[in-house]
Amino acid sequence: MAEVSSVSSDNNSSKSPHLAFTTISNIKLHIPVQLSLSEPNYKKWSRLFRLLILRFNLKGYIDGTTRASSADDAEWYQFDALIQGWILATITDEVSDLVLSNNLTAHALWTAIYNLFHDNKHARAMQLEHRFRTTVKGQLSINEYCRLLKNLSEYLDDVDAPVTEHALVLQVLQGLPHNIRSQVQFLQYQNPLLTFLEVRSALLLVEQQQTDAMYGAGSPSTALLSTGGGGGQTGSGQTGTHPKPDRPLPPDGYPIQGRHLLPKTNPKPQHRCTHLSHTPYLP
């Protein structure tokens, strides 16, 4: 009897919630994703939430298997209210406005959110599939184009119509314009096929090379124009490649004659010695 009672007590303790979850002060540290209708993140959000619930042995509160023993079960209502707070803190106002009314337990709130993202899923899957298959790059950048297709694949996954990475890669290559596809056509023949991130990196490199070729600075033609080569005007205002230097100005009183500098012919008056006054003057 003692062994049976010990086993039953062990089973009860394994099913009881781990009280450490009551110390969580910021749920967004554990679930850094905010569920939104405009972002394909339901699968990610629900996965993170389930991991946290399993960690603290609280799964029964969202799947409905753990119920209040009575209307006075204060502990159950306390734990259930705490989980509801976690849910509401990690969804947008747009989502909470649609699911909050008349859902008074964590299980009811969880179910309402699931139904919101899975209602008419077959019709939504058809629409998303068509958009996924007809999306092309157009005027989008490579980063925007790859992100759009990745988001569409995640939207399809949210409505239980998952897209394989193989199909995603082929669709990325299929929607490229001719000037890019011709440079990366070999990628589709790789075996094994490259991953989505590898193909995205290759496309970003091609896009950067094309941008550099079109708008690159320091081209030879620009360099020639900047140096004023050829017969253009030089910085000194002279034309031609070899401007003639200016001739030096002569000193004052020295006119230029041919290539020589000659003094002006205005000699100073001559003073003759008194002893030679009777001799003829010889210049």
C-alpha positions in Angstrom: 0.0 0.0 0.0 2.9 2.3 0.8 4.4 1.7 -2.6 1.1 2.4 -4.4 0.6 5.6 -2.5 4.1 6.8 -3.3 3.6 6.0 -7.0 0.3 7.9 -7.1 1.9 10.9 -5.4 4.8 10.9 -7.9 2.3 10.9 -10.8 0.4 13.8 -9.2 3.5 15.8 -8.7 4.6 15.2 -12.3 1.3 16.5 -13.5 1.3 19.6 -11.3 2.6 22.9 -12.8 6.1 23.9 -12.1 5.7 26.9 -9.8 8.8 28.6 -11.3 6.6 30.0 -14.1 5.0 32.4 -11.6 8.4 34.3 -11.4 8.3 35.3 -15.1 8.0 39.1 -15.1 8.5 39.7 -18.8 6.9 37.1 -21.1 8.4 38.8 -24.2 11.9 37.6 -23.2 10.6 34.0 -23.7 8.3 34.7 -26.7 9.9 37.5 -28.7 7.3 37.3 -31.4 4.1 39.3 -31.6 1.3 37.5 -33.3 -0.1 39.6 -36.2 -2.6 39.2 -39.0 -0.2 41.1 -41.3 2.8 38.9 -40.7 3.2 35.2 -41.4 4.2 34.3 -37.9 1.4 32.1 -36.4 3.5 28.9 -36.6 6.5 30.6 -35.0 4.4 32.2 -32.2 2.5 29.0 -31.4 5.7 27.0 -31.4 7.4 29.3 -28.9 4.3 29.4 -26.8 4.0 25.6 -26.7 7.6 25.2 -25.7 7.2 27.6 -22.8 4.0 25.8 -21.7 5.7 22.4 -21.9 8.6 23.7 -19.9 6.4 24.5 -16.9 4.0 21.6 -17.3 1.0 23.8 -18.2 -0.1 22.2 -21.4 -3.5 21.2 -19.9 -4.5 24.8 -19.5 -4.4 25.4 -23.3 -5.6 22.1 -24.6 -8.5 21.9 -22.1 -7.5 18.8 -20.2 -6.8 20.6 -17.0 -10.0 21.9 -15.5 -11.0 23.6 -12.3 -12.1 21.1 -9.7 -14.8 23.5 -8.5 -15.9 27.1 -8.7 -13.7 27.8 -5.7 -10.5 26.4 -7.2 -8.5 29.6 -6.7 -5.2 28.1 -7.7 -6.6 26.9 -11.1 -8.1 30.3 -11.9 -4.9 32.0 -10.9 -2.8 29.9 -13.2 -5.3 30.2 -16.0 -5.4 34.0 -15.7 -1.6 34.1 -15.8 -1.6 32.2 -19.1 -4.3 34.4 -20.6 -2.1 37.4 -19.7 0.8 35.7 -21.6 -1.3 35.2 -24.7 -2.7 38.7 -24.7 0.8 40.3 -24.1 2.2 38.5 -27.2 -0.6 39.3 -29.8 -1.4 42.6 -31.5 -4.5 44.7 -30.7 -5.9 43.7 -34.1 -5.9 40.0 -33.1 -7.0 40.5 -29.5 -10.0 42.6 -30.6 -11.2 39.6 -32.7 -10.7 36.9 -30.1 -11.1 38.5 -26.7 -14.9 38.6 -26.3 -16.6 35.6 -24.6 -13.4 33.6 -24.3 -13.0 33.5 -20.5 -10.3 30.8 -20.2 -6.8 30.2 -21.7 -8.1 27.2 -23.6 -11.0 29.2 -25.2 -8.6 32.0 -26.1 -6.1 29.6 -27.6 -8.8 27.9 -29.6 -10.2 31.2 -30.9 -6.8 32.2 -32.1 -6.2 28.9 -33.9 -9.6 29.2 -35.6 -8.9 32.8 -36.7 -5.7 31.7 -38.5 -7.2 28.5 -40.0 -10.8 29.5 -41.0 -11.4 29.0 -44.7 -7.8 27.7 -45.0 -8.4 25.8 -48.2 -9.6 28.9 -50.0 -6.8 31.0 -48.5 -4.3 28.3 -49.6 -5.5 28.5 -53.2 -5.2 32.3 -53.2 -1.8 32.2 -51.6 -0.6 29.5 -53.9 -1.6 31.5 -57.0 0.2 34.6 -55.7 3.3 32.6 -54.9 3.5 31.0 -58.4 2.9 34.3 -60.2 5.2 36.6 -58.2 8.1 38.0 -60.2 10.9 40.4 -59.3 9.9 43.3 -61.4 11.1 46.6 -59.9 11.8 45.1 -56.5 15.3 44.7 -55.1 16.7 41.2 -54.6 16.2 41.6 -50.9 12.6 42.7 -51.2 11.8 40.0 -53.8 13.3 37.1 -51.7 11.6 38.4 -48.6 8.2 38.5 -50.4 8.4 34.9 -51.6 9.7 33.7 -48.2 6.7 35.4 -46.5 4.3 33.9 -49.0 5.7 30.4 -48.3 5.3 31.0 -44.5 1.7 32.2 -45.1 1.0 28.9 -46.9 2.6 27.0 -44.0 0.2 28.7 -41.6 -2.8 27.3 -43.5 -1.3 23.8 -43.6 -0.1 24.1 -47.2 3.7 24.1 -46.7 6.2 24.9 -49.4 9.4 22.9 -49.6 12.7 24.8 -49.7 13.3 23.1 -53.1 10.1 24.7 -54.5 10.9 28.0 -52.9 14.4 28.1 -54.5 13.0 27.2 -58.0 10.3 29.9 -57.7 12.9 32.5 -56.8 14.9 31.7 -59.9 11.9 31.5 -62.1 10.7 35.0 -61.3 14.0 36.7 -62.1 14.4 39.1 -65.1 16.4 37.9 -68.1 19.5 40.1 -67.3 19.9 38.4 -63.9 18.6 34.9 -64.8 21.2 34.5 -67.6 24.0 35.0 -65.0 22.6 32.5 -62.4 21.0 29.9 -64.7 23.5 27.4 -63.6 22.2 27.5 -60.0 19.1 25.4 -60.9 21.4 22.5 -62.1 23.4 22.3 -58.9 23.1 18.9 -57.2 22.2 19.1 -54.4 20.2 22.3 -55.0 21.4 25.3 -53.1 19.4 26.4 -50.1 17.2 29.5 -50.1 19.8 31.6 -48.2 22.6 30.5 -50.5 20.7 31.5 -53.6 19.7 34.8 -52.0 23.4 35.5 -51.3 24.4 34.7 -54.9 21.6 37.0 -56.3 22.6 39.9 -54.0 26.2 39.6 -55.3 25.0 39.7 -58.9 22.8 42.7 -58.1 25.7 44.5 -56.5 28.0 43.8 -59.5 25.4 45.2 -61.9 25.0 48.3 -59.8 28.7 48.9 -59.6 29.0 48.5 -63.4 26.3 51.0 -64.1 27.1 53.7 -61.5 30.7 52.9 -60.7 33.0 55.9 -60.0 36.5 56.5 -61.4 35.9 55.2 -64.9 38.7 55.9 -67.5 36.6 58.4 -69.5 35.9 60.4 -66.3 39.6 60.4 -65.4 40.6 61.8 -68.8 38.1 64.5 -68.6 39.2 65.5 -65.2 42.9 65.9 -66.2 42.1 68.1 -69.2 44.1 65.9 -71.6 44.2 66.3 -75.4 43.9 69.8 -77.0 41.6 71.2 -74.2 42.3 74.2 -72.2 44.9 73.8 -69.4 44.7 75.3 -66.0 47.0 78.2 -67.0 44.5 79.4 -69.6 46.8 78.2 -72.5 45.5 75.8 -75.3 47.4 72.8 -76.5 49.5 70.3 -74.7 52.7 72.4 -74.5 52.1 76.0 -73.7 55.0 78.4 -74.5 56.6 80.0 -71.5 56.5 83.8 -71.3 59.7 85.6 -72.3 61.4 87.4 -69.4 61.0 91.1 -69.2 64.4 92.9 -69.8 65.8 95.2 -67.1 64.9 98.8 -67.2 66.9 100.7 -69.9 67.6 97.6 -72.0 65.5 97.2 -75.2 65.2 93.8 -76.8 67.0 93.4 -80.1 66.9 90.0 -81.6 68.0 87.5 -79.0 70.4 89.9 -77.2 70.0 92.6 -74.7 71.7 95.8 -75.8 72.1 98.9 -73.7 70.6 102.1 -74.9 73.1 104.4 -76.7 73.1 107.4 -74.5 76.7 107.5 -73.1 77.5 109.7 -70.2 79.5 112.9 -70.9 83.2 112.3 -71.2 85.6 114.2 -68.9 89.0 114.7 -70.4 92.2 115.2 -68.4 93.6 118.7 -68.5 97.0 117.4 -69.4 95.5 115.9 -72.6 93.4 118.8 -73.6 95.5 119.4 -76.7 95.5 115.8 -77.9 92.8 114.7 -80.3 89.8 112.9 -78.8 89.5 109.2 -79.5 86.3 107.6 -78.5 
